[in-house]
Amino acid sequence: DPTGLFITNVSTAQDLTKLVIAAEQYEEVVSAAQKQKVDIKVKKHWWHFGNTNPLVGREQITVSKTGFINQSGGCVVMKIKNRVVVLLGSRNTHTRFPEAKTILAST
């Protein structure tokens, strides 16, 4: 399930690493992932999406995926240059990005 919201959906850091590496093979995904907002037209209807990663535009992020559920806390996986950063189990959606920046600074 791509939403990650079902209790039976379990991903490891290795799974998420594979996800961003595969995602960067798609030009449309990379383009959308590097923007704060994306508007997509499907037939006659426009869909508007905001990027939930505030580091987009400030860091050289190729692709990223964010998430939060009570069981796993705040999570983010990002491909930046030749590195993949996976952060799982942050206290909430506000703490995951400062923690991810700390990981980036230490590598």
C-alpha atoms as one frame of an Amber mdcrd trajectory, in Angstrom:
protein
   0.000   0.000   0.000   1.626   3.287  -1.084   0.003   5.429   1.639   1.887
   3.788   4.486  -1.165   4.241   6.703  -2.222   0.630   7.184  -0.896  -1.165
  10.252   0.163  -4.083   8.066   2.400  -1.777   6.010   5.921  -2.018   7.390
   8.987  -0.537   5.701  12.602  -0.774   6.724  15.324   1.807   6.153  16.578
  -0.461   3.373  13.108  -0.483   1.732  12.971   3.309   1.820  16.468   3.589
   0.371  15.355   1.417  -2.542  12.270   3.623  -2.930  14.176   6.900  -3.414
  16.786   5.286  -5.657  13.995   3.915  -7.872  12.077   7.218  -7.772  15.041
   9.205  -9.070  14.837   7.244 -12.331  11.604   9.109 -13.210  12.115  12.659
 -14.472   8.579  13.722 -13.532   9.024  12.507  -9.947  12.379  14.272  -9.574
  10.966  17.487 -11.012   7.956  17.441  -8.673  10.052  16.468  -5.640  12.235
  19.545  -6.049   9.320  22.001  -5.900   7.382  23.462  -2.966   4.083  23.078
  -4.853   2.956  21.023  -7.840  -0.207  21.393  -9.924  -1.217  18.359 -11.983
  -4.046  18.255 -14.509  -5.913  14.970 -14.860  -8.473  15.196 -17.647 -10.282
  18.475 -16.851  -9.493  18.606 -13.144  -6.461  20.262 -11.539  -4.950  18.705
  -8.419  -2.753  20.858  -6.176  -0.092  19.321  -3.930   2.217  20.948  -1.409
   5.579  19.400  -0.569   5.721  18.431   3.118   9.522  18.590   3.208  10.580
  22.136   4.208  14.194  21.352   3.259  13.216  21.320  -0.430  14.736  24.393
  -2.009  17.284  24.791   0.804  19.169  21.538   0.316  20.110  19.762  -2.928
  17.397  17.126  -2.580  16.804  14.910  -5.599  13.758  13.090  -4.190  12.215
  12.659  -0.746   9.364  10.934   1.048   7.884  12.036   4.362   5.523  10.276
   6.690   4.028  10.061  10.158   1.950   7.543  12.017   1.859   6.980  15.766
   3.589   3.607  15.513   6.661   4.912  13.672   6.712   8.619  14.515   7.962
  11.265  12.105   9.923   9.821   9.192  11.747  11.159   6.156  13.934   9.640
   3.456  15.882  11.889   1.082  18.343  11.437  -1.757  20.837  14.287  -1.591
  23.689  14.244  -4.099  25.138  10.739  -3.742  23.751  10.079  -0.247  20.489
   8.703   1.059  19.343   9.895   4.489  16.708   7.805   6.258  15.251   9.037
   9.529  12.693   6.859  11.286  11.023   7.295  14.662  11.338  11.019  15.241
   9.095  12.316  18.024   6.809  14.180  15.587   6.611  15.897  12.198   8.396
  19.006  13.515  11.443  17.234  14.949  12.236  15.040  11.946  13.720  17.811
   9.769  16.136  19.290  12.328  17.236  15.721  13.076  17.701  14.997   9.366
  19.780  18.192   9.004  21.976  17.008  11.891  22.534  13.699  10.096  23.395
  15.561   6.884  25.903  17.781   8.685  27.632  14.817  10.294  28.230  12.842
   7.097
